[in-house]
Each structure stands twice: as C-alpha cells, then as structure tokens.
Amino acid sequence: MITQTNLLIIKNQDVRELMDFEKAKQIILDTYILHEKQQTILPNSIFLKPDNRNRIIGLPAYVKGEVDALGIKWVASFPGNVNNNLHRASAIIILNDIKTGYPYCVFEGTYISFFRTSCGAYLVAEKLFQGRKINQIGIVGAGDIANSFLECFRIFNSLQSDKFKVYDINPEQSKKFIKKNHLLPESISDNIEDVLQSSDLIIFATTAGAPHVFRNYFSHNPVILNISLRDIASDIIMSSFNIVDDIDHINKENTSINLTYKDAGNLNFIKGTIAQLLLNELAVDANKPIIISPFGLGILDIAIAKYIYEMAIIKSKGLNIDDFFSE
C-alpha cells in the first residue's frame, strides 16, 4: 500500500527474480503503442556531462492508461568502468505516487534499462524478419547491451540464426563476450568491415561518441539496430530507410540522426516510428538498408518498473522503509 511515509527499495537480484520476460516484452510493445496514441508525457531527457566521455541522463516520464505510473530513470554511462571490472552503466528508477507526488519505490534500474533497450530492439528485428532465418548476426560493441540482446535471443527464441560475428575495439572484450554467450571462437572478427558486409542483422552497441563508419558496407540491405546511435555517418543514414522511436527525442545530442538533420536541413529521411512498424502502419522498403535508431524512452523504464513493483508487493520482495518521510 502506498502511503506518504513509506518507501520500498528493490535491489538488482529482486528485479531479476520478479521479471517475467514475456510479460515485460508485451509491456514494451503496449507502451510503444500508447506513446504513438499520445497516452504518455515524455519531457526531454536531461544530460549531465562532467567531461567529454562520461554522462548521466535523467529520463522523466508518465505512462497513462492502465499503467498509470510516473517517475524518472537516472542512468550513468562511464565507459572507463569496464577497465575496473564494473558495468559501464548504472541506474536507479524512482516511481512517484500519482495523487501525492511522493516517491514510493526506488529500483536498481540497470537491469531494467538493459532489458528494455535490447528487448525493444529485439521486437523490431522479430517484426522485420517474421520467421525468416538470419544468415548471420553481426555485433559491433561486445558490452552489456549486446549481452542483453543475446539473452533476449535465447529467451524468446523467435529469431533464427546459428552464425554470429563479433567485433569490439578491445579484443579482450570480444573474448569475454563469446565465452559468456557460448559462441564459437571463430565468431570473433578483428575487422569491422567483415562484420558489416556479411551480416543480415547488425547490432551497433558501442560507446562511440562520433561516427566511425563512413563507407557504406550495406549494399546487401541488412537490418541495422543502431542502439548506440552515433556510429554511422550521415550520408549512410540519408541513403537508408530510417525508423526511430520518437522523432523529437532522437534529433538531439549529436546522434547520427541529429547530424544528418544538420546536414540535410530536414527530417524527411525518417520514414516512420517503431510503433507504426509494430502496428503494421509502415510499409518498409527492403531495397535499402533498414536502420532502427531508438533514442531510449523513459516510458519503457517506468512501465516495466510499475509491473515489477506490483509483483514485489504480491511476493513480499524488497526492503520497506516505513518511516522514510516521517518527521
């Protein structure tokens, strides 16, 4: 029960134990559709950058309808963490009471953040391939998001492929990645061009701050999940079929979409949204590379967090501080 004095804290282990993956996948789908139907409030994300490499982002959001939840995700991305055996990203999610505004639940948000990012991308790939076997999945950036995507690949089992190519600027990271995901040693490539030219589904999940893919290696018209947002040069974006999660949000912070907008002076190269694709309202041109650029919407974090909270109450999980706000 929500009161004005208590606060529930849900740690990482509890979040993982409470997560029903099929339910969470459906929540992501439903939330995209709610957003398309303007049943959300999604202010601009807040970027705090202590230096040129590190950042902390605040993603406030309100999801209406049956979810009826509002709050914020506060997520830090410090790429140097991986050198100290820490995750690159760390996050908390806070839910606030609709009637009083009081925070009533704080989550360790990293797992939710990884899952909603990779599962949203997985949903799109699932829709575009529709049961067709993928000749090869190429992964550029062998970190947490790529690990989470392969977790979705194993859990949902609706994308079919038995061949992977993995490239990371740090070869040791590639080795850790294939070991963790039980991939064959020959899955590692030391050549990004080889990965891009030979894969039907490509996942960019790097920490790149600026484009580094300037040559168009995509004449075979692959599906590209542009999760890290800043890898691909604007002329490649311009010549592809582009789908985004939210046009206003993606056109910021020097994403590849934002840089293309600055070069083109318009957003005509964006052909539709993820929700339109999932609703069968978008005709895709398969004669071009299909690039999916999800900025990452806080509504997904909030919707899943609300579900996890409800499960925590049912199963008596989490640490309840019943006098957190009392004077």
C-alpha positions as CSV (number, residue, x, y, z in Angstrom):
1,M,0.0,0.0,0.0
2,I,1.3,3.5,-0.9
3,T,1.4,5.9,2.0
4,Q,3.1,9.3,2.4
5,T,5.8,7.9,4.7
6,N,7.0,4.5,3.4
7,L,9.4,3.8,0.6
8,L,10.1,0.4,-1.0
9,I,13.6,-0.3,-2.2
10,I,14.0,-3.2,-4.8
11,K,17.6,-4.3,-5.5
12,N,19.0,-5.9,-8.6
13,Q,18.6,-9.5,-7.5
14,D,14.9,-9.0,-6.7
15,V,14.3,-7.2,-10.1
16,R,15.8,-10.2,-11.9
17,E,13.7,-12.7,-9.9
18,L,10.5,-10.8,-10.4
19,M,10.9,-10.2,-14.2
20,D,8.6,-12.2,-16.3
21,F,10.2,-11.8,-19.8
22,E,7.1,-12.5,-21.9
23,K,5.1,-10.1,-19.8
24,A,7.8,-7.4,-19.9
25,K,8.1,-7.8,-23.7
26,Q,4.3,-7.3,-24.1
27,I,4.6,-4.2,-21.8
28,I,7.2,-2.7,-24.1
29,L,5.0,-3.3,-27.1
30,D,2.0,-1.8,-25.4
31,T,3.9,1.2,-24.2
32,Y,5.2,2.0,-27.7
33,I,1.6,1.9,-28.9
34,L,0.4,4.1,-26.0
35,H,3.1,6.6,-26.9
36,E,2.0,6.6,-30.6
37,K,-1.5,7.3,-29.4
38,Q,-0.3,10.2,-27.3
39,Q,-1.1,8.5,-24.0
40,T,2.2,9.4,-22.4
41,I,4.1,12.5,-21.3
42,L,7.7,12.4,-22.2
43,P,9.8,15.6,-21.5
44,N,13.3,15.9,-22.9
45,S,16.0,13.8,-21.3
46,I,18.4,15.7,-19.0
47,F,22.1,15.3,-19.9
48,L,24.7,15.9,-17.2
49,K,28.3,15.7,-18.6
50,P,31.1,16.1,-16.1
51,D,33.6,15.6,-19.0
52,N,33.7,14.7,-22.7
53,R,33.4,10.9,-22.1
54,N,31.1,10.4,-19.2
55,R,27.5,11.3,-18.8
56,I,24.4,10.9,-16.5
57,I,21.0,11.1,-18.1
58,G,17.6,11.8,-16.4
59,L,14.6,10.4,-18.2
60,P,11.3,11.6,-16.7
61,A,8.1,10.0,-18.0
62,Y,4.4,9.5,-17.4
63,V,2.6,6.5,-18.9
64,K,-1.2,6.8,-18.8
65,G,-3.8,4.2,-19.3
66,E,-3.8,1.0,-17.2
67,V,-0.1,1.6,-16.3
68,D,-0.8,5.0,-14.8
69,A,2.7,5.5,-13.5
70,L,5.2,8.3,-13.4
71,G,8.8,8.7,-12.4
72,I,12.3,9.0,-13.6
73,K,15.3,6.9,-14.5
74,W,18.7,8.3,-13.6
75,V,21.3,6.4,-15.6
76,A,25.1,6.9,-15.7
77,S,27.3,5.9,-18.5
78,F,31.0,5.8,-17.6
79,P,32.8,3.7,-20.2
80,G,36.0,3.5,-18.2
81,N,34.3,1.4,-15.6
82,V,34.9,-1.7,-17.7
83,N,38.6,-1.4,-17.0
84,N,37.9,-1.8,-13.3
85,N,35.6,-4.8,-13.7
86,L,32.4,-2.7,-13.3
87,H,29.5,-2.3,-15.6
88,R,29.7,0.7,-17.9
89,A,26.2,1.8,-16.9
90,S,24.4,2.1,-13.5
91,A,20.9,3.3,-12.8
92,I,18.1,3.8,-10.4
93,I,14.4,4.2,-11.2
94,I,12.0,6.2,-9.0
95,L,8.3,5.8,-9.1
96,N,6.1,8.7,-7.7
97,D,2.6,8.5,-6.4
98,I,0.1,9.9,-8.9
99,K,-2.0,11.6,-6.2
100,T,0.6,12.9,-3.8
101,G,3.8,13.0,-5.8
102,Y,5.7,11.2,-3.1
103,P,8.3,8.7,-4.2
104,Y,7.1,5.2,-3.2
105,C,9.6,2.9,-4.9
106,V,13.3,3.0,-5.8
107,F,14.7,0.3,-8.1
108,E,18.2,-0.7,-9.0
109,G,17.5,0.2,-12.6
110,T,20.4,-1.1,-14.6
111,Y,18.8,-4.5,-15.4
112,I,15.5,-2.9,-16.4
113,S,17.4,-0.4,-18.6
114,F,19.4,-3.1,-20.4
115,F,16.4,-5.3,-20.9
116,R,14.0,-2.6,-22.2
117,T,16.7,-1.4,-24.6
118,S,17.6,-4.8,-26.0
119,C,14.0,-6.2,-25.9
120,G,12.7,-3.1,-27.8
121,A,15.4,-3.8,-30.5
122,Y,14.5,-7.5,-30.5
123,L,10.8,-6.7,-31.1
124,V,11.7,-4.7,-34.2
125,A,14.0,-7.4,-35.6
126,E,11.3,-10.0,-34.9
127,K,8.8,-7.9,-36.8
128,L,11.1,-7.3,-39.8
129,F,12.4,-10.9,-40.2
130,Q,9.0,-12.6,-39.4
131,G,10.3,-16.1,-39.0
132,R,12.9,-15.9,-41.8
133,K,16.2,-17.4,-40.8
134,I,19.0,-14.8,-40.4
135,N,22.1,-15.8,-42.3
136,Q,24.4,-14.0,-39.8
137,I,24.0,-11.7,-36.8
138,G,26.8,-9.1,-36.6
139,I,27.6,-7.4,-33.3
140,V,29.7,-4.3,-33.1
141,G,30.5,-3.5,-29.4
142,A,30.6,-6.5,-27.1
143,G,29.3,-5.0,-23.9
144,D,26.2,-5.1,-21.7
145,I,23.6,-4.2,-24.3
146,A,24.9,-6.8,-26.7
147,N,24.8,-9.4,-23.9
148,S,21.3,-8.4,-23.1
149,F,20.2,-8.7,-26.7
150,L,21.6,-12.3,-26.9
151,E,19.7,-13.0,-23.6
152,C,16.5,-12.0,-25.4
153,F,17.6,-14.1,-28.4
154,R,17.8,-17.2,-26.2
155,I,14.7,-16.4,-24.1
156,F,12.2,-15.6,-26.9
157,N,13.7,-17.9,-29.5
158,S,11.7,-16.3,-32.3
159,L,14.8,-15.1,-34.3
160,Q,16.6,-17.9,-36.0
161,S,20.3,-17.8,-36.7
162,D,23.3,-20.1,-35.8
163,K,26.0,-17.8,-37.0
164,F,27.5,-14.7,-35.3
165,K,30.3,-12.3,-35.9
166,V,31.5,-10.1,-33.1
167,Y,33.8,-7.1,-33.3
168,D,34.9,-4.9,-30.4
169,I,37.7,-2.3,-30.5
170,N,39.0,-4.1,-27.4
171,P,39.8,-7.8,-28.5
172,E,39.7,-8.9,-24.8
173,Q,36.1,-7.7,-24.6
174,S,35.2,-9.9,-27.6
175,K,36.8,-12.9,-25.9
176,K,34.8,-12.3,-22.7
177,F,31.6,-11.9,-24.8
178,I,31.8,-15.1,-26.7
179,K,32.7,-17.0,-23.6
180,K,29.7,-15.6,-21.7
181,N,27.4,-16.3,-24.6
182,H,28.8,-19.7,-25.5
183,L,29.7,-18.7,-29.0
184,L,32.4,-20.3,-31.1
185,P,35.9,-18.8,-31.1
186,E,35.7,-18.1,-34.9
187,S,32.8,-15.7,-34.1
188,I,35.4,-13.1,-33.2
189,S,36.4,-10.8,-36.0
190,D,39.2,-8.2,-35.9
191,N,37.8,-6.4,-38.9
192,I,34.6,-4.3,-38.5
193,E,34.1,-4.2,-42.3
194,D,33.9,-8.0,-42.4
195,V,31.1,-7.9,-39.8
196,L,29.2,-5.2,-41.6
197,Q,29.4,-6.7,-45.1
198,S,28.5,-10.2,-44.2
199,S,25.6,-9.8,-41.6
200,D,21.9,-9.6,-42.3
201,L,21.2,-8.3,-38.9
202,I,23.7,-5.8,-37.4
203,I,23.7,-4.5,-33.8
204,F,25.7,-1.4,-33.0
205,A,26.1,-1.3,-29.2
206,T,29.3,0.7,-28.7
207,T,30.3,3.7,-26.6
208,A,31.3,5.8,-29.7
209,G,30.7,9.5,-29.4
210,A,31.0,10.3,-33.1
211,P,30.6,8.4,-36.4
212,H,33.3,6.0,-37.3
213,V,31.5,4.1,-40.1
214,F,32.0,6.3,-43.2
215,R,32.0,3.8,-46.0
216,N,28.7,2.2,-47.0
217,Y,29.2,-1.5,-46.3
218,F,25.4,-2.1,-46.6
219,S,24.8,-2.8,-50.2
220,H,23.2,-6.2,-49.2
221,N,20.4,-4.1,-47.4
222,P,20.7,-5.5,-43.8
223,V,18.6,-4.6,-40.8
224,I,20.7,-2.4,-38.6
225,L,19.8,-1.9,-34.9
226,N,21.5,1.4,-34.3
227,I,21.3,1.2,-30.5
228,S,24.4,3.2,-29.7
229,L,23.2,5.9,-32.0
230,R,26.4,7.6,-33.0
231,D,28.4,5.1,-35.1
232,I,27.0,5.7,-38.6
233,A,27.9,8.7,-40.9
234,S,25.1,11.0,-42.1
235,D,25.4,10.1,-45.8
236,I,24.7,6.4,-45.0
237,I,21.8,7.4,-42.8
238,M,20.5,9.6,-45.7
239,S,20.6,6.7,-48.2
240,S,18.8,4.2,-45.9
241,F,15.3,3.5,-44.7
242,N,15.2,5.1,-41.2
243,I,12.8,4.2,-38.3
244,V,13.1,5.8,-34.9
245,D,11.2,5.6,-31.6
246,D,10.5,9.3,-31.3
247,I,11.4,11.9,-33.9
248,D,11.8,14.8,-31.4
249,H,13.9,12.9,-28.9
250,I,16.3,11.2,-31.4
251,N,17.1,14.6,-33.1
252,K,19.4,15.7,-30.2
253,E,22.8,15.2,-28.7
254,N,24.7,14.6,-31.9
255,T,23.2,11.3,-32.7
256,S,23.7,10.1,-36.3
257,I,20.1,11.2,-36.9
258,N,20.8,14.6,-35.4
259,L,24.0,15.0,-37.5
260,T,22.1,14.0,-40.6
261,Y,19.4,16.6,-39.9
262,K,22.1,19.3,-39.6
263,D,23.5,18.2,-42.9
264,A,20.1,17.9,-44.7
265,G,18.2,20.7,-43.1
266,N,15.1,18.5,-42.7
267,L,13.9,15.1,-41.3
268,N,12.5,13.7,-44.5
269,F,14.9,10.8,-44.4
270,I,13.0,9.4,-41.3
271,K,10.2,7.2,-42.7
272,G,8.3,6.3,-39.5
273,T,8.3,5.1,-35.9
274,I,8.8,1.8,-34.2
275,A,5.2,1.9,-33.0
276,Q,4.0,2.4,-36.6
277,L,6.1,-0.6,-37.7
278,L,4.7,-2.8,-34.8
279,L,1.1,-1.7,-35.7
280,N,1.6,-2.6,-39.4
281,E,1.2,1.0,-40.4
282,L,4.5,1.4,-42.0
283,A,5.5,0.0,-45.4
284,V,9.2,-0.9,-45.3
285,D,11.5,-0.5,-48.3
286,A,13.5,-3.7,-48.3
287,N,15.6,-2.4,-51.2
288,K,17.5,-0.2,-48.8
289,P,19.4,-0.8,-45.5
290,I,16.8,-0.5,-42.7
291,I,18.2,1.4,-39.8
292,I,16.4,1.4,-36.5
293,S,17.5,4.2,-34.2
294,P,15.9,4.0,-30.7
295,F,16.9,7.0,-28.6
296,G,15.6,5.1,-25.5
297,L,12.3,6.3,-24.0
298,G,11.8,6.7,-20.2
299,I,8.2,5.5,-20.6
300,L,9.6,1.9,-21.1
301,D,11.5,2.0,-17.9
302,I,8.6,3.4,-16.0
303,A,6.1,0.9,-17.4
304,I,8.3,-2.1,-16.6
305,A,9.1,-0.7,-13.2
306,K,5.4,-0.4,-12.3
307,Y,5.0,-4.0,-13.2
308,I,8.0,-5.1,-11.1
309,Y,6.6,-3.0,-8.2
310,E,3.2,-4.8,-8.4
311,M,4.9,-8.2,-8.4
312,A,7.1,-7.2,-5.5
313,I,4.0,-6.3,-3.4
314,I,2.4,-9.7,-4.3
315,K,5.5,-11.7,-3.5
316,S,6.7,-9.5,-0.5
317,K,10.0,-8.6,-2.1
318,G,12.1,-5.5,-1.5
319,L,13.2,-3.6,1.6
320,N,10.3,-1.5,3.0
321,I,11.3,1.6,5.0
322,D,8.0,2.6,6.6
323,D,9.1,5.8,8.2
324,F,11.3,7.2,5.3
325,F,9.5,10.5,5.1
326,S,8.3,10.8,8.7
327,E,9.4,13.8,10.7
